[in-house]
Amino acid sequence: MTSHFKAIRNFLKEEQGPTTVEYAVMLAMIVGVCIVSVVYLAARTGDSFDTSAGAISGATSN
């Protein structure tokens, strides 16, 4: 039983665990921002192509 307490105490003293968690949270935030950026830019690009297609279509039909 004492070895379990020692293992838990050593785990809590070790600083590598919290650092890993911090890096994982930062990575998750960066990935989230990248995904949101790609979705936003894809929508804006689609709108731009639709506007351009409408303008070209309107110019060639006259």
N, C-alpha and C positions, 0 to 999 in steps of 0.2 A: 504494500500500500504506500509505503514511503517513497518507493521509486516512482510511482505515479505522480506524487506531489512534486518530486524533484524534476521530473520531465515537464510538468506544467509550468513550474517556476522558471526553468531554463527557457522554455518556449516564450514565456512572457518577457523575459529579460532580453532575448535575442531581438535585434533591431531589423533583421533582414525580412521578417514576415510583414511588418507594417510597411516597409519600403516597397515590397512587392505589391501589396494592396494599393498603395498610392499610385504606382506605375500602371496598374491595371485600370484604376479609375480614370487616370489621365488618358490612357489609350482608348478607353470606351468613349470618353468625351470627344476625343479627336475623331474617332470613327463616326460618331453621331453627327458631328459638324460636317464631315465630308459627305455623308449620306444626304443630309438636308441640303447642302450646297448643290450636289449633283441633281437632286430632284427639282430644286428651284431653277437651276440653269437649264435643265431639260424642258421645263414648262415654258420658260422665257424664250428659249430657242424655237420651240414649236410655235409659239405665238408670233415670233418674228417671221418664220417661214410662211405661216398662214397669211400674215399681212403682206408679205412680199408677193405671194402667189396671187392674192386678190388684186394687188396693184398691177402686176404683169397681165393678169387676165383682163382687167379693165382697160389697160392700155392697148392690148392687141385686139380687143373686140370692137374698137371704134374705127 
